Amino acid sequence: MKLLIQRVNSANVNVNSEIVGKINKGIVVFLGISKEDTYEKLEWGANKLSKIRLWESNEKGFDLNINDINGEVLIVSQFTLEGDLSKGNKPNFAPAAEYEMAKNYYEKFIELCKSNNLSVSTGIFGADMKVNLENDGPVTLIVEK
């Protein structure tokens, strides 16, 4: 599982010119599921998102988490995160989970995030999505388990 996390001031995702998910201040999470992933990894990732400190208080940097700032989360499925470019220039997507597994894990990840008291909005799994975001910082991290 790979999470590409971007701290944002706002973001939305469009499918067929219609906004299907939208957040204000928070994080956009691009989620890649591999064939090797487990439910335990999903639980770990959802827990990590609820605790990761990406915002500054007046006293010091990076000491507030998403719940501390009443932030929101936009989760977008992103199988290309599992692409392998170690050989040649064309991505090899063999490490990515098959469609049904990836969809089930994506939906489970969303449930786990919500159970961690995160305000979650999403894209549509498998759709051709256009993601618009305003980076804050920018702050971008890759989280893997």
VOPAGU-2260 file (C-alpha; in pm, 1 decimal, decimal comma):
REM VOPAGU-2260
SITE   aa  ch    i         X         Y         Z
SITE  MET   A    0       0,0       0,0       0,0
SITE  LYS   A    1     125,6     341,4     -91,3
SITE  LEU   A    2     -23,2     668,6      18,8
SITE  LEU   A    3      82,4     987,7    -150,0
SITE  ILE   A    4     -35,3    1261,7      85,5
SITE  GLN   A    5     -56,8    1629,1      -3,3
SITE  ARG   A    6    -149,8    1901,2     244,6
SITE  VAL   A    7    -402,0    2130,4      75,4
SITE  ASN   A    8    -604,0    2445,5     129,4
SITE  SER   A    9    -879,2    2295,1     -87,7
SITE  ALA   A   10    -932,1    2017,6    -340,4
SITE  ASN   A   11   -1195,1    1852,6    -554,5
SITE  VAL   A   12   -1227,1    1562,8    -792,6
SITE  ASN   A   13   -1432,5    1571,0   -1110,8
SITE  VAL   A   14   -1576,5    1284,0   -1312,1
SITE  ASN   A   15   -1743,1    1370,8   -1644,8
SITE  SER   A   16   -1726,2    1743,4   -1555,7
SITE  GLU   A   17   -1915,1    1686,0   -1229,6
SITE  ILE   A   18   -1762,7    1739,2    -884,8
SITE  VAL   A   19   -1794,3    1407,6    -700,5
SITE  GLY   A   20   -1574,5    1489,3    -401,3
SITE  LYS   A   21   -1465,5    1815,5    -242,5
SITE  ILE   A   22   -1276,3    1929,3      68,4
SITE  ASN   A   23   -1153,1    2248,1     223,9
SITE  LYS   A   24    -835,3    2253,4     436,0
SITE  GLY   A   25    -691,1    1907,3     485,5
SITE  ILE   A   26    -514,5    1638,2     287,7
SITE  VAL   A   27    -553,4    1468,0     -46,7
SITE  VAL   A   28    -460,6    1101,6     -28,7
SITE  PHE   A   29    -375,5     914,2    -346,7
SITE  LEU   A   30    -408,8     545,8    -254,5
SITE  GLY   A   31    -228,9     264,2    -436,0
SITE  ILE   A   32    -308,5     -98,1    -348,0
SITE  SER   A   33     -66,1    -379,2    -430,0
SITE  LYS   A   34    -122,2    -752,5    -458,1
SITE  GLU   A   35      74,3    -792,4    -134,2
SITE  ASP   A   36    -150,0    -570,6      77,6
SITE  THR   A   37    -351,1    -687,0     377,7
SITE  TYR   A   38    -631,0    -549,9     593,6
SITE  GLU   A   39    -372,2    -492,8     865,8
SITE  LYS   A   40    -185,8    -255,2     635,0
SITE  LEU   A   41    -510,5     -70,4     564,0
SITE  GLU   A   42    -575,6     -32,5     936,7
SITE  TRP   A   43    -221,8      92,2     989,4
SITE  GLY   A   44    -257,8     347,1     707,4
SITE  ALA   A   45    -593,8     481,5     828,1
SITE  ASN   A   46    -455,5     513,7    1180,5
SITE  LYS   A   47    -144,5     689,3    1049,1
SITE  LEU   A   48    -358,0     942,7     858,4
SITE  SER   A   49    -550,5    1032,9    1171,8
SITE  LYS   A   50    -230,2    1097,1    1368,2
SITE  ILE   A   51      21,9    1235,0    1118,6
SITE  ARG   A   52     119,6    1589,0    1217,4
SITE  LEU   A   53     137,6    1817,4     915,4
SITE  TRP   A   54      26,8    2154,3    1053,2
SITE  GLU   A   55     198,5    2410,4    1269,9
SITE  SER   A   56      69,9    2569,6    1587,4
SITE  ASN   A   57     192,4    2912,7    1688,5
SITE  GLU   A   58     456,2    2754,0    1908,2
SITE  LYS   A   59     633,1    2503,5    1683,7
SITE  GLY   A   60     615,3    2331,2    1346,6
SITE  PHE   A   61     438,8    2011,6    1249,2
SITE  ASP   A   62     266,3    1946,5    1578,9
SITE  LEU   A   63    -104,5    1941,0    1481,2
SITE  ASN   A   64    -289,4    1654,0    1313,1
SITE  ILE   A   65    -591,9    1661,9    1083,3
SITE  ASN   A   66    -842,1    1640,7    1368,3
SITE  ASP   A   67    -665,3    1920,3    1557,4
SITE  ILE   A   68    -735,0    2158,0    1267,8
SITE  ASN   A   69   -1082,5    2017,7    1186,7
SITE  GLY   A   70    -945,3    1923,1     846,0
SITE  GLU   A   71   -1091,2    1701,1     578,6
SITE  VAL   A   72    -956,4    1412,4     371,3
SITE  LEU   A   73   -1008,6    1350,5      -1,2
SITE  ILE   A   74    -920,7     990,4     -93,8
SITE  VAL   A   75    -851,7     910,4    -458,7
SITE  SER   A   76    -771,3     562,0    -591,3
SITE  GLN   A   77    -438,6     566,4    -777,6
SITE  PHE   A   78    -322,6     227,0    -907,4
SITE  THR   A   79     -32,6     391,2   -1092,0
SITE  LEU   A   80     141,1     442,4    -755,8
SITE  GLU   A   81     214,9      71,0    -771,8
SITE  GLY   A   82     379,9     105,4   -1113,3
SITE  ASP   A   83     736,3     -24,4   -1142,9
SITE  LEU   A   84     988,5     166,2   -1355,3
SITE  SER   A   85    1298,3     -28,4   -1250,5
SITE  LYS   A   86    1334,0    -180,4   -1599,0
SITE  GLY   A   87    1282,9      32,6   -1908,1
SITE  ASN   A   88    1070,2     341,9   -1948,3
SITE  LYS   A   89     722,2     192,1   -1964,2
SITE  PRO   A   90     556,4     136,0   -1626,1
SITE  ASN   A   91     493,2    -224,0   -1527,1
SITE  PHE   A   92     170,5    -244,9   -1327,8
SITE  ALA   A   93     206,7    -612,3   -1234,9
SITE  PRO   A   94     253,9    -524,8    -862,8
SITE  ALA   A   95     -85,4    -347,7    -851,8
SITE  ALA   A   96    -379,4    -537,5    -706,4
SITE  GLU   A   97    -641,7    -677,1    -943,2
SITE  TYR   A   98    -956,6    -465,9    -987,1
SITE  GLU   A   99   -1184,7    -646,6    -738,2
SITE  MET   A  100    -925,3    -668,5    -463,6
SITE  ALA   A  101    -823,4    -304,3    -512,6
SITE  LYS   A  102   -1184,6    -185,6    -508,3
SITE  ASN   A  103   -1262,9    -381,4    -190,7
SITE  TYR   A  104    -949,8    -252,3     -17,5
SITE  TYR   A  105   -1020,5     105,0    -130,9
SITE  GLU   A  106   -1371,3      86,6      15,3
SITE  LYS   A  107   -1241,1     -73,7     336,2
SITE  PHE   A  108    -974,9     196,8     368,0
SITE  ILE   A  109   -1244,1     465,8     343,3
SITE  GLU   A  110   -1447,1     291,5     617,6
SITE  LEU   A  111   -1139,2     268,3     839,4
SITE  CYS   A  112   -1062,1     636,9     791,0
SITE  LYS   A  113   -1416,9     728,0     887,0
SITE  SER   A  114   -1392,6     504,1    1193,8
SITE  ASN   A  115   -1083,8     707,2    1291,5
SITE  ASN   A  116   -1307,7    1016,8    1306,1
SITE  LEU   A  117   -1184,3    1158,8     976,0
SITE  SER   A  118   -1415,5    1368,6     758,8
SITE  VAL   A  119   -1379,5    1184,8     427,5
SITE  SER   A  120   -1472,6    1267,8      70,1
SITE  THR   A  121   -1374,8    1048,2    -225,4
SITE  GLY   A  122   -1334,0    1012,2    -594,6
SITE  ILE   A  123   -1494,8     722,9    -783,7
SITE  PHE   A  124   -1294,6     401,2    -797,5
SITE  GLY   A  125   -1180,2     316,7   -1150,2
SITE  ALA   A  126   -1315,9     637,3   -1306,0
SITE  ASP   A  127   -1122,3     881,6   -1521,2
SITE  MET   A  128   -1085,5    1157,2   -1262,4
SITE  LYS   A  129    -960,2    1512,8   -1276,5
SITE  VAL   A  130    -816,8    1621,1    -942,3
SITE  ASN   A  131    -784,4    1990,9    -868,6
SITE  LEU   A  132    -598,6    2099,7    -559,0
SITE  GLU   A  133    -426,0    2394,8    -402,9
SITE  ASN   A  134    -115,6    2271,7    -225,1
SITE  ASP   A  135     -41,0    2419,2     114,2
SITE  GLY   A  136     333,1    2455,7     161,2
SITE  PRO   A  137     368,6    2245,6     -46,2
SITE  VAL   A  138     383,4    1950,6     189,9
SITE  THR   A  139     387,5    1612,7      13,4
SITE  LEU   A  140     476,2    1279,0     171,5
SITE  ILE   A  141     483,3     917,2      59,6
SITE  VAL   A  142     374,3     667,0     322,3
SITE  GLU   A  143     433,7     295,8     260,5
SITE  LYS   A  144     383,2     -14,6     467,9
